[in-house]
Amino acid sequence: MSFSWIPRWGARRTPGDPEDSPRDPEDSPRVVVLSRVGCHLCEDVVGQVEQVCAARGEAYVVRDVDEDAALVSRYGDLVPVVFVDGVEFATWRLDPLALDAALRRGGPSDG
């Protein structure tokens, strides 16, 4: 029995899947957080992202999932969702050390 609807921390999607890629590689930061106003988990994760990105000198962006119907349809109550280099990295909770390691590895072409 598989519960594919249950998010997995650190779960990764296939790069290039348009549904899972809220990052435009041309002009957006490597880290994108899907969040919503009034979400305490979102506040916690955004704080962790802010600390890790500041320490690494990386920019990040927070997008309100409720401002885009497609994002609401796809992510609903799964926020916060963290993407690194356009790939879903974490849902609901974030391991700051794992995020730091992912950013240390460099961009998606670093393989």
MOPAC internal coordinates of N, CA, C and O (Angstrom, degrees):
PM7 1SCF
backbone

  N    0.0000 0     0.00 0     0.00 0    0    0    0
  C    1.4532 1     0.00 0     0.00 0    1    0    0
  C    1.5224 1   108.90 1     0.00 0    2    1    0
  O    1.2310 1   120.53 1   -50.58 1    3    2    1
  N    1.3013 1   116.60 1   129.42 1    3    2    1
  C    1.4587 1   121.25 1  -177.18 1    5    3    2
  C    1.5184 1   110.23 1  -117.35 1    6    5    3
  O    1.2310 1   120.91 1   -46.72 1    7    6    5
  N    1.3039 1   115.87 1   133.28 1    7    6    5
  C    1.4597 1   121.50 1   177.23 1    9    7    6
  C    1.5190 1   108.45 1  -109.07 1   10    9    7
  O    1.2310 1   120.39 1  -107.74 1   11   10    9
  N    1.3137 1   116.85 1    72.26 1   11   10    9
  C    1.4603 1   120.38 1  -175.40 1   13   11   10
  C    1.5162 1   112.87 1   -67.87 1   14   13   11
  O    1.2310 1   120.02 1   163.17 1   15   14   13
  N    1.3289 1   117.58 1   -16.83 1   15   14   13
  C    1.4562 1   120.21 1  -179.45 1   17   15   14
  C    1.5174 1   111.82 1   -77.96 1   18   17   15
  O    1.2310 1   119.83 1   165.94 1   19   18   17
  N    1.3143 1   117.93 1   -14.06 1   19   18   17
  C    1.4589 1   120.58 1   179.48 1   21   19   18
  C    1.5189 1   108.21 1   -82.18 1   22   21   19
  O    1.2310 1   119.97 1   -57.72 1   23   22   21
  N    1.3402 1   117.65 1   122.28 1   23   22   21
  C    1.4658 1   118.90 1  -179.01 1   25   23   22
  C    1.5205 1   110.96 1   -66.17 1   26   25   23
  O    1.2310 1   121.30 1   -33.60 1   27   26   25
  N    1.3111 1   115.11 1   146.40 1   27   26   25
  C    1.4514 1   121.58 1   177.58 1   29   27   26
  C    1.5113 1   108.11 1  -111.86 1   30   29   27
  O    1.2310 1   120.42 1   -50.18 1   31   30   29
  N    1.3157 1   116.81 1   129.82 1   31   30   29
  C    1.4560 1   120.13 1   179.86 1   33   31   30
  C    1.5076 1   108.17 1   -63.78 1   34   33   31
  O    1.2310 1   121.22 1   -48.21 1   35   34   33
  N    1.3188 1   115.27 1   131.79 1   35   34   33
  C    1.4447 1   120.19 1  -179.05 1   37   35   34
  C    1.5217 1   113.17 1    78.07 1   38   37   35
  O    1.2310 1   120.23 1  -171.52 1   39   38   37
  N    1.3366 1   117.17 1     8.48 1   39   38   37
  C    1.4624 1   120.18 1  -179.21 1   41   39   38
  C    1.5148 1   109.96 1   -61.72 1   42   41   39
  O    1.2310 1   121.20 1   -35.41 1   43   42   41
  N    1.3090 1   115.32 1   144.59 1   43   42   41
  C    1.4617 1   120.01 1  -179.73 1   45   43   42
  C    1.5183 1   108.87 1  -121.59 1   46   45   43
  O    1.2310 1   120.89 1   -37.46 1   47   46   45
  N    1.2858 1   115.91 1   142.54 1   47   46   45
  C    1.4560 1   122.61 1   175.66 1   49   47   46
  C    1.5249 1   107.87 1  -104.06 1   50   49   47
  O    1.2310 1   120.82 1   -10.74 1   51   50   49
  N    1.2927 1   116.03 1   169.26 1   51   50   49
  C    1.4554 1   120.72 1   178.07 1   53   51   50
  C    1.5170 1   109.67 1   -70.14 1   54   53   51
  O    1.2310 1   119.43 1   -57.27 1   55   54   53
  N    1.3301 1   118.68 1   122.73 1   55   54   53
  C    1.4607 1   120.34 1   178.57 1   57   55   54
  C    1.5224 1   110.16 1   -57.99 1   58   57   55
  O    1.2310 1   121.55 1   -35.38 1   59   58   57
  N    1.3176 1   114.64 1   144.62 1   59   58   57
  C    1.4472 1   120.40 1   178.27 1   61   59   58
  C    1.5160 1   114.01 1    91.28 1   62   61   59
  O    1.2310 1   119.72 1   170.40 1   63   62   61
  N    1.3267 1   118.14 1    -9.60 1   63   62   61
  C    1.4604 1   120.65 1   176.94 1   65   63   62
  C    1.5204 1   107.58 1   -68.06 1   66   65   63
  O    1.2310 1   119.10 1   -64.17 1   67   66   65
  N    1.3327 1   119.32 1   115.83 1   67   66   65
  C    1.4615 1   120.82 1  -173.89 1   69   67   66
  C    1.5199 1   113.11 1   -60.01 1   70   69   67
  O    1.2310 1   119.82 1   149.58 1   71   70   69
  N    1.3275 1   117.95 1   -30.42 1   71   70   69
  C    1.4611 1   119.88 1   179.03 1   73   71   70
  C    1.5167 1   111.51 1   -65.43 1   74   73   71
  O    1.2310 1   120.67 1   146.57 1   75   74   73
  N    1.3149 1   116.32 1   -33.43 1   75   74   73
  C    1.4509 1   121.01 1  -172.92 1   77   75   74
  C    1.5142 1   113.48 1  -101.02 1   78   77   75
  O    1.2310 1   119.88 1  -163.85 1   79   78   77
  N    1.3190 1   117.84 1    16.15 1   79   78   77
  C    1.4494 1   119.21 1  -174.73 1   81   79   78
  C    1.5201 1   112.23 1  -126.83 1   82   81   79
  O    1.2310 1   120.01 1   -98.08 1   83   82   81
  N    1.3361 1   117.59 1    81.92 1   83   82   81
  C    1.4581 1   119.42 1   178.80 1   85   83   82
  C    1.5190 1   112.71 1   -79.94 1   86   85   83
  O    1.2310 1   119.45 1  -173.56 1   87   86   85
  N    1.3100 1   118.66 1     6.44 1   87   86   85
  C    1.4607 1   122.55 1  -177.02 1   89   87   86
  C    1.5224 1   110.30 1  -104.71 1   90   89   87
  O    1.2310 1   121.02 1   -51.36 1   91   90   89
  N    1.3134 1   115.65 1   128.64 1   91   90   89
  C    1.4559 1   121.36 1   171.50 1   93   91   90
  C    1.5174 1   106.29 1   -93.51 1   94   93   91
  O    1.2310 1   119.43 1   -70.60 1   95   94   93
  N    1.3337 1   118.69 1   109.40 1   95   94   93
  C    1.4591 1   120.56 1  -173.07 1   97   95   94
  C    1.5146 1   114.31 1   -60.52 1   98   97   95
  O    1.2310 1   119.84 1   160.93 1   99   98   97
  N    1.3132 1   117.92 1   -19.07 1   99   98   97
  C    1.4570 1   120.18 1  -178.34 1  101   99   98
  C    1.5264 1   113.19 1   -69.58 1  102  101   99
  O    1.2310 1   120.19 1   139.74 1  103  102  101
  N    1.3283 1   117.25 1   -40.26 1  103  102  101
  C    1.4623 1   117.80 1  -170.64 1  105  103  102
  C    1.5201 1   114.31 1  -141.14 1  106  105  103
  O    1.2310 1   119.72 1  -157.67 1  107  106  105
  N    1.3001 1   118.13 1    22.33 1  107  106  105
  C    1.4410 1   119.32 1  -177.85 1  109  107  106
  C    1.5154 1   111.05 1  -124.26 1  110  109  107
  O    1.2310 1   120.42 1   -25.93 1  111  110  109
  N    1.3119 1   116.81 1   154.07 1  111  110  109
  C    1.4658 1   120.49 1   178.69 1  113  111  110
  C    1.5262 1   111.65 1   -62.92 1  114  113  111
  O    1.2310 1   120.81 1   -18.58 1  115  114  113
  N    1.3097 1   116.05 1   161.42 1  115  114  113
  C    1.4654 1   121.21 1   179.21 1  117  115  114
  C    1.5127 1   112.23 1   -68.30 1  118  117  115
  O    1.2310 1   119.98 1   153.75 1  119  118  117
  N    1.3296 1   117.65 1   -26.25 1  119  118  117
  C    1.4594 1   121.06 1  -176.28 1  121  119  118
  C    1.5239 1   109.31 1  -111.59 1  122  121  119
  O    1.2310 1   121.21 1   -52.57 1  123  122  121
  N    1.3382 1   115.29 1   127.43 1  123  122  121
  C    1.4624 1   122.41 1   177.06 1  125  123  122
  C    1.5226 1   107.17 1  -126.06 1  126  125  123
  O    1.2310 1   121.07 1   -47.50 1  127  126  125
  N    1.3337 1   115.55 1   132.50 1  127  126  125
  C    1.4561 1   120.68 1   177.09 1  129  127  126
  C    1.5226 1   108.05 1  -115.72 1  130  129  127
  O    1.2310 1   120.46 1   -56.44 1  131  130  129
  N    1.3287 1   116.72 1   123.56 1  131  130  129
  C    1.4585 1   121.22 1   171.67 1  133  131  130
  C    1.5168 1   106.67 1   -89.22 1  134  133  131
  O    1.2310 1   120.89 1   -53.05 1  135  134  133
  N    1.3030 1   115.90 1   126.95 1  135  134  133
  C    1.4593 1   122.05 1  -171.64 1  137  135  134
  C    1.5162 1   109.47 1  -140.62 1  138  137  135
  O    1.2310 1   120.43 1    -1.90 1  139  138  137
  N    1.3159 1   116.79 1   178.10 1  139  138  137
  C    1.4588 1   120.73 1   170.19 1  141  139  138
  C    1.5193 1   108.33 1  -149.28 1  142  141  139
  O    1.2310 1   121.56 1   -27.23 1  143  142  141
  N    1.3172 1   114.62 1   152.77 1  143  142  141
  C    1.4610 1   121.83 1  -179.31 1  145  143  142
  C    1.5312 1   109.05 1   -64.67 1  146  145  143
  O    1.2310 1   121.01 1   -44.48 1  147  146  145
  N    1.3279 1   115.67 1   135.52 1  147  146  145
  C    1.4616 1   121.34 1   176.57 1  149  147  146
  C    1.5150 1   114.75 1    84.86 1  150  149  147
  O    1.2310 1   119.93 1  -172.25 1  151  150  149
  N    1.3135 1   117.75 1     7.75 1  151  150  149
  C    1.4705 1   122.69 1  -178.68 1  153  151  150
  C    1.5314 1   108.89 1   -95.77 1  154  153  151
  O    1.2310 1   120.38 1   -67.20 1  155  154  153
  N    1.3382 1   116.87 1   112.80 1  155  154  153
  C    1.4634 1   119.40 1  -177.34 1  157  155  154
  C    1.5272 1   111.92 1   -67.97 1  158  157  155
  O    1.2310 1   119.54 1   144.65 1  159  158  157
  N    1.3310 1   118.48 1   -35.35 1  159  158  157
  C    1.4594 1   120.10 1   176.35 1  161  159  158
  C    1.5270 1   110.51 1   -63.93 1  162  161  159
  O    1.2310 1   121.19 1   141.28 1  163  162  161
  N    1.3372 1   115.34 1   -38.72 1  163  162  161
  C    1.4692 1   120.32 1   178.88 1  165  163  162
  C    1.5231 1   110.14 1   -61.16 1  166  165  163
  O    1.2310 1   120.54 1   135.60 1  167  166  165
  N    1.3225 1   116.56 1   -44.40 1  167  166  165
  C    1.4619 1   120.58 1   179.83 1  169  167  166
  C    1.5246 1   110.80 1   -59.88 1  170  169  167
  O    1.2310 1   120.82 1   137.39 1  171  170  169
  N    1.3433 1   116.04 1   -42.61 1  171  170  169
  C    1.4688 1   120.19 1   179.31 1  173  171  170
  C    1.5250 1   111.29 1   -62.75 1  174  173  171
  O    1.2310 1   120.67 1   132.32 1  175  174  173
  N    1.3346 1   116.32 1   -47.68 1  175  174  173
  C    1.4596 1   120.80 1  -177.18 1  177  175  174
  C    1.5281 1   110.87 1   -66.61 1  178  177  175
  O    1.2310 1   120.13 1   138.22 1  179  178  177
  N    1.3227 1   117.35 1   -41.78 1  179  178  177
  C    1.4702 1   120.05 1   178.44 1  181  179  178
  C    1.5287 1   109.63 1   -60.96 1  182  181  179
  O    1.2310 1   119.79 1   140.06 1  183  182  181
  N    1.3115 1   118.00 1   -39.94 1  183  182  181
  C    1.4665 1   121.23 1   177.07 1  185  183  182
  C    1.5180 1   111.85 1   -61.80 1  186  185  183
  O    1.2310 1   120.36 1   138.59 1  187  186  185
  N    1.3386 1   116.92 1   -41.41 1  187  186  185
  C    1.4623 1   120.58 1   178.58 1  189  187  186
  C    1.5326 1   110.84 1   -67.21 1  190  189  187
  O    1.2310 1   120.81 1   137.26 1  191  190  189
  N    1.3385 1   116.06 1   -42.74 1  191  190  189
  C    1.4672 1   120.04 1   178.38 1  193  191  190
  C    1.5228 1   109.57 1   -61.30 1  194  193  191
  O    1.2310 1   120.84 1   136.73 1  195  194  193
  N    1.3225 1   116.00 1   -43.27 1  195  194  193
  C    1.4665 1   120.39 1  -179.98 1  197  195  194
  C    1.5291 1   110.98 1   -58.21 1  198  197  195
  O    1.2310 1   120.21 1   135.25 1  199  198  197
  N    1.3298 1   117.20 1   -44.75 1  199  198  197
  C    1.4617 1   120.89 1  -179.15 1  201  199  198
  C    1.5254 1   112.00 1   -65.12 1  202  201  199
  O    1.2310 1   120.65 1   133.16 1  203  202  201
  N    1.3368 1   116.36 1   -46.84 1  203  202  201
  C    1.4635 1   120.02 1  -178.32 1  205  203  202
  C    1.5264 1   110.55 1   -65.17 1  206  205  203
  O    1.2310 1   120.54 1   134.44 1  207  206  205
  N    1.3252 1   116.57 1   -45.56 1  207  206  205
  C    1.4599 1   120.04 1  -178.32 1  209  207  206
  C    1.5255 1   111.65 1   -65.61 1  210  209  207
  O    1.2310 1   120.20 1   142.11 1  211  210  209
  N    1.3267 1   117.22 1   -37.89 1  211  210  209
  C    1.4686 1   120.33 1   177.83 1  213  211  210
  C    1.5248 1   110.06 1   -63.88 1  214  213  211
  O    1.2310 1   120.23 1   137.50 1  215  214  213
  N    1.3270 1   117.16 1   -42.50 1  215  214  213
  C    1.4641 1   121.00 1  -179.47 1  217  215  214
  C    1.5226 1   111.57 1   -65.63 1  218  217  215
  O    1.2310 1   120.01 1   148.12 1  219  218  217
  N    1.3330 1   117.58 1   -31.88 1  219  218  217
  C    1.4654 1   121.78 1  -178.04 1  221  219  218
  C    1.5217 1   112.83 1   -95.52 1  222  221  219
  O    1.2310 1   120.11 1   174.93 1  223  222  221
  N    1.3327 1   117.39 1    -5.07 1  223  222  221
  C    1.4590 1   120.35 1  -178.42 1  225  223  222
  C    1.5200 1   112.85 1    72.38 1  226  225  223
  O    1.2310 1   120.28 1  -153.80 1  227  226  225
  N    1.3149 1   117.08 1    26.20 1  227  226  225
  C    1.4708 1   123.02 1  -179.57 1  229  227  226
  C    1.5188 1   109.78 1  -100.88 1  230  229  227
  O    1.2310 1   121.06 1   -35.39 1  231  230  229
  N    1.3158 1   115.58 1   144.61 1  231  230  229
  C    1.4604 1   120.65 1   173.40 1  233  231  230
  C    1.5266 1   108.45 1   -87.07 1  234  233  231
  O    1.2310 1   120.90 1   -21.77 1  235  234  233
  N    1.3187 1   115.89 1   158.23 1  235  234  233
  C    1.4602 1   121.26 1   174.99 1  237  235  234
  C    1.5133 1   107.89 1  -145.56 1  238  237  235
  O    1.2310 1   120.87 1   -16.25 1  239  238  237
  N    1.3155 1   115.94 1   163.75 1  239  238  237
  C    1.4568 1   120.87 1   177.68 1  241  239  238
  C    1.5231 1   108.27 1  -135.10 1  242  241  239
  O    1.2310 1   121.44 1   -36.06 1  243  242  241
  N    1.3393 1   114.85 1   143.94 1  243  242  241
  C    1.4578 1   121.56 1   176.05 1  245  243  242
  C    1.5194 1   107.21 1  -110.72 1  246  245  243
  O    1.2310 1   120.74 1   -54.62 1  247  246  245
  N    1.3294 1   116.18 1   125.38 1  247  246  245
  C    1.4617 1   121.18 1   178.41 1  249  247  246
  C    1.5185 1   109.23 1  -112.77 1  250  249  247
  O    1.2310 1   120.96 1   -47.12 1  251  250  249
  N    1.3377 1   115.76 1   132.88 1  251  250  249
  C    1.4592 1   121.47 1   177.30 1  253  251  250
  C    1.5180 1   108.44 1   -78.48 1  254  253  251
  O    1.2310 1   120.63 1   -67.23 1  255  254  253
  N    1.3172 1   116.40 1   112.77 1  255  254  253
  C    1.4638 1   121.64 1  -176.87 1  257  255  254
  C    1.5325 1   111.41 1   -59.03 1  258  257  255
  O    1.2310 1   120.14 1   150.68 1  259  258  257
  N    1.3300 1   117.34 1   -29.32 1  259  258  257
  C    1.4669 1   121.23 1  -176.96 1  261  259  258
  C    1.5270 1   113.25 1   -75.05 1  262  261  259
  O    1.2310 1   119.73 1   172.33 1  263  262  261
  N    1.3186 1   118.12 1    -7.67 1  263  262  261
  C    1.4599 1   121.07 1   178.39 1  265  263  262
  C    1.5245 1   112.88 1   -88.87 1  266  265  263
  O    1.2310 1   120.04 1   179.26 1  267  266  265
  N    1.3335 1   117.53 1    -0.74 1  267  266  265
  C    1.4572 1   121.64 1  -178.00 1  269  267  266
  C    1.5232 1   108.62 1  -138.43 1  270  269  267
  O    1.2310 1   120.17 1   -66.16 1  271  270  269
  N    1.3275 1   117.28 1   113.84 1  271  270  269
  C    1.4644 1   121.84 1  -176.73 1  273  271  270
  C    1.5275 1   111.97 1   -58.55 1  274  273  271
  O    1.2310 1   120.07 1   144.30 1  275  274  273
  N    1.3258 1   117.47 1   -35.70 1  275  274  273
  C    1.4647 1   120.18 1   179.52 1  277  275  274
  C    1.5296 1   110.75 1   -66.08 1  278  277  275
  O    1.2310 1   120.69 1   140.68 1  279  278  277
  N    1.3406 1   116.29 1   -39.32 1  279  278  277
  C    1.4674 1   119.41 1   178.01 1  281  279  278
  C    1.5210 1   111.00 1   -68.26 1  282  281  279
  O    1.2310 1   120.01 1   140.69 1  283  282  281
  N    1.3275 1   117.58 1   -39.31 1  283  282  281
  C    1.4691 1   120.85 1   177.04 1  285  283  282
  C    1.5172 1   109.39 1   -61.41 1  286  285  283
  O    1.2310 1   120.60 1   135.99 1  287  286  285
  N    1.3287 1   116.45 1   -44.01 1  287  286  285
  C    1.4590 1   121.16 1  -179.57 1  289  287  286
  C    1.5261 1   111.18 1   -62.85 1  290  289  287
  O    1.2310 1   120.24 1   138.49 1  291  290  289
  N    1.3139 1   117.14 1   -41.51 1  291  290  289
  C    1.4663 1   121.81 1  -176.07 1  293  291  290
  C    1.5259 1   113.14 1   -78.81 1  294  293  291
  O    1.2310 1   120.55 1   137.77 1  295  294  293
  N    1.3461 1   116.55 1   -42.23 1  295  294  293
  C    1.4622 1   119.90 1  -171.78 1  297  295  294
  C    1.5165 1   114.57 1  -108.15 1  298  297  295
  O    1.2310 1   119.59 1   158.88 1  299  298  297
  N    1.3395 1   118.39 1   -21.12 1  299  298  297
  C    1.4580 1   121.55 1   175.28 1  301  299  298
  C    1.5156 1   113.97 1    40.18 1  302  301  299
  O    1.2310 1   121.11 1    65.07 1  303  302  301
  N    1.3212 1   115.49 1  -114.93 1  303  302  301
  C    1.4649 1   121.18 1  -178.53 1  305  303  302
  C    1.5251 1   113.15 1   -95.51 1  306  305  303
  O    1.2310 1   119.83 1  -162.80 1  307  306  305
  N    1.3157 1   117.94 1    17.20 1  307  306  305
  C    1.4642 1   120.75 1  -179.78 1  309  307  306
  C    1.5191 1   112.72 1   -83.90 1  310  309  307
  O    1.2310 1   119.69 1   178.67 1  311  310  309
  N    1.3271 1   118.20 1    -1.33 1  311  310  309
  C    1.4612 1   120.52 1  -178.11 1  313  311  310
  C    1.5160 1   110.45 1   -71.48 1  314  313  311
  O    1.2310 1   120.92 1   -28.75 1  315  314  313
  N    1.3120 1   115.85 1   151.25 1  315  314  313
  C    1.4527 1   128.29 1     1.80 1  317  315  314
  C    1.5286 1   111.80 1   -78.30 1  318  317  315
  O    1.2310 1   121.85 1   -29.79 1  319  318  317
  N    1.3350 1   114.06 1   150.21 1  319  318  317
  C    1.4618 1   122.09 1   174.37 1  321  319  318
  C    1.5266 1   106.49 1  -125.48 1  322  321  319
  O    1.2310 1   121.02 1   -49.23 1  323  322  321
  N    1.3104 1   115.65 1   130.77 1  323  322  321
  C    1.4644 1   121.13 1  -179.64 1  325  323  322
  C    1.5304 1   108.06 1  -110.71 1  326  325  323
  O    1.2310 1   121.27 1   -49.24 1  327  326  325
  N    1.3285 1   115.18 1   130.76 1  327  326  325
  C    1.4602 1   122.31 1   175.66 1  329  327  326
  C    1.5205 1   108.10 1  -112.94 1  330  329  327
  O    1.2310 1   120.92 1   -39.20 1  331  330  329
  N    1.3151 1   115.84 1   140.80 1  331  330  329
  C    1.4551 1   121.76 1   172.84 1  333  331  330
  C    1.5263 1   106.37 1  -124.71 1  334  333  331
  O    1.2310 1   120.93 1   -56.50 1  335  334  333
  N    1.3139 1   115.83 1   123.50 1  335  334  333
  C    1.4637 1   122.10 1  -178.97 1  337  335  334
  C    1.5267 1   111.64 1    54.56 1  338  337  335
  O    1.2310 1   120.65 1  -142.54 1  339  338  337
  N    1.3419 1   116.36 1    37.46 1  339  338  337
  C    1.4499 1   121.47 1   176.08 1  341  339  338
  C    1.5109 1   115.49 1    80.08 1  342  341  339
  O    1.2310 1   119.91 1  -175.15 1  343  342  341
  N    1.3304 1   117.77 1     4.85 1  343  342  341
  C    1.4577 1   122.44 1  -178.84 1  345  343  342
  C    1.5237 1   108.77 1  -113.96 1  346  345  343
  O    1.2310 1   120.75 1   -46.72 1  347  346  345
  N    1.3371 1   116.16 1   133.28 1  347  346  345
  C    1.4597 1   119.73 1   178.54 1  349  347  346
  C    1.5218 1   109.12 1   -59.29 1  350  349  347
  O    1.2310 1   121.14 1   -53.80 1  351  350  349
  N    1.3320 1   115.42 1   126.20 1  351  350  349
  C    1.4609 1   121.56 1  -173.64 1  353  351  350
  C    1.5327 1   112.16 1  -111.06 1  354  353  351
  O    1.2310 1   120.19 1   138.91 1  355  354  353
  N    1.3359 1   117.24 1   -41.09 1  355  354  353
  C    1.4641 1   120.40 1  -177.11 1  357  355  354
  C    1.5234 1   109.97 1  -153.02 1  358  357  355
  O    1.2310 1   121.36 1   -30.59 1  359  358  357
  N    1.3288 1   115.00 1   149.41 1  359  358  357
  C    1.4601 1   122.20 1   177.08 1  361  359  358
  C    1.5250 1   108.44 1  -130.07 1  362  361  359
  O    1.2310 1   120.81 1   -46.09 1  363  362  361
  N    1.3084 1   116.06 1   133.91 1  363  362  361
  C    1.4725 1   125.77 1   177.61 1  365  363  362
  C    1.5254 1   114.09 1    71.22 1  366  365  363
  O    1.2310 1   119.56 1   132.32 1  367  366  365
  N    1.3044 1   118.44 1   -47.68 1  367  366  365
  C    1.4684 1   122.57 1  -178.87 1  369  367  366
  C    1.5178 1   108.56 1  -129.33 1  370  369  367
  O    1.2310 1   121.35 1   -22.87 1  371  370  369
  N    1.3239 1   115.03 1   157.13 1  371  370  369
  C    1.4632 1   120.09 1  -179.28 1  373  371  370
  C    1.5136 1   109.33 1  -133.09 1  374  373  371
  O    1.2310 1   121.06 1   -43.29 1  375  374  373
  N    1.3192 1   115.57 1   136.71 1  375  374  373
  C    1.4583 1   121.59 1   171.52 1  377  375  374
  C    1.5300 1   106.38 1   -95.49 1  378  377  375
  O    1.2310 1   119.76 1   -73.94 1  379  378  377
  N    1.3340 1   118.07 1   106.06 1  379  378  377
  C    1.4636 1   120.47 1  -177.24 1  381  379  378
  C    1.5266 1   113.21 1   -57.26 1  382  381  379
  O    1.2310 1   119.95 1   145.38 1  383  382  381
  N    1.3321 1   117.70 1   -34.62 1  383  382  381
  C    1.4648 1   120.24 1   179.48 1  385  383  382
  C    1.5275 1   110.94 1   -67.35 1  386  385  383
  O    1.2310 1   120.28 1   142.38 1  387  386  385
  N    1.3234 1   117.08 1   -37.62 1  387  386  385
  C    1.4686 1   120.47 1   177.32 1  389  387  386
  C    1.5258 1   110.59 1   -67.28 1  390  389  387
  O    1.2310 1   120.26 1   141.22 1  391  390  389
  N    1.3430 1   117.10 1   -38.78 1  391  390  389
  C    1.4565 1   120.11 1   177.41 1  393  391  390
  C    1.5261 1   110.08 1   -64.53 1  394  393  391
  O    1.2310 1   120.30 1   136.38 1  395  394  393
  N    1.3105 1   117.04 1   -43.62 1  395  394  393
  C    1.4575 1   120.86 1   178.21 1  397  395  394
  C    1.5313 1   110.60 1   -59.57 1  398  397  395
  O    1.2310 1   120.38 1   136.63 1  399  398  397
  N    1.3160 1   116.88 1   -43.37 1  399  398  397
  C    1.4655 1   121.08 1   179.61 1  401  399  398
  C    1.5294 1   110.78 1   -64.24 1  402  401  399
  O    1.2310 1   120.20 1   138.79 1  403  402  401
  N    1.3249 1   117.23 1   -41.21 1  403  402  401
  C    1.4654 1   121.02 1   179.06 1  405  403  402
  C    1.5248 1   110.77 1   -63.33 1  406  405  403
  O    1.2310 1   120.28 1   139.14 1  407  406  405
  N    1.3176 1   117.07 1   -40.86 1  407  406  405
  C    1.4598 1   120.47 1   179.28 1  409  407  406
  C    1.5207 1   111.27 1   -70.80 1  410  409  407
  O    1.2310 1   120.40 1   147.27 1  411  410  409
  N    1.3036 1   116.85 1   -32.73 1  411  410  409
  C    1.4578 1   121.45 1   178.80 1  413  411  410
  C    1.5310 1   110.75 1   -66.35 1  414  413  411
  O    1.2310 1   120.49 1   146.61 1  415  414  413
  N    1.3406 1   116.67 1   -33.39 1  415  414  413
  C    1.4665 1   120.81 1   179.93 1  417  415  414
  C    1.5178 1   112.56 1   -65.30 1  418  417  415
  O    1.2310 1   120.14 1   160.43 1  419  418  417
  N    1.3076 1   117.34 1   -19.57 1  419  418  417
  C    1.4531 1   119.38 1   178.56 1  421  419  418
  C    1.5102 1   112.48 1    95.25 1  422  421  419
  O    1.2310 1   120.83 1    12.86 1  423  422  421
  N    1.3191 1   116.02 1  -167.14 1  423  422  421
  C    1.4559 1   122.19 1  -175.77 1  425  423  422
  C    1.5151 1   112.75 1   -72.29 1  426  425  423
  O    1.2310 1   120.77 1    -4.94 1  427  426  425
  N    1.3498 1   116.13 1   175.06 1  427  426  425
  C    1.4565 1   120.78 1  -176.44 1  429  427  426
  C    1.5286 1   113.32 1   -62.86 1  430  429  427
  O    1.2310 1   119.76 1   159.18 1  431  430  429
  N    1.3017 1   118.07 1   -20.82 1  431  430  429
  C    1.4702 1   119.84 1   179.80 1  433  431  430
  C    1.5313 1   112.89 1   -83.37 1  434  433  431
  O    1.2310 1   120.34 1   175.41 1  435  434  433
  N    1.3476 1   116.95 1    -4.59 1  435  434  433
  C    1.4726 1   120.62 1   179.93 1  437  435  434
  C    1.5225 1   112.68 1   -75.63 1  438  437  435
  O    1.2310 1   120.57 1   164.86 1  439  438  437
  N    1.3809 1   116.52 1   -15.14 1  439  438  437
  C    1.4394 1   124.00 1   174.20 1  441  439  438
  C    1.4409 1   116.79 1    53.16 1  442  441  439
  O    1.2310 1   120.10 1   180.00 1  443  442  441

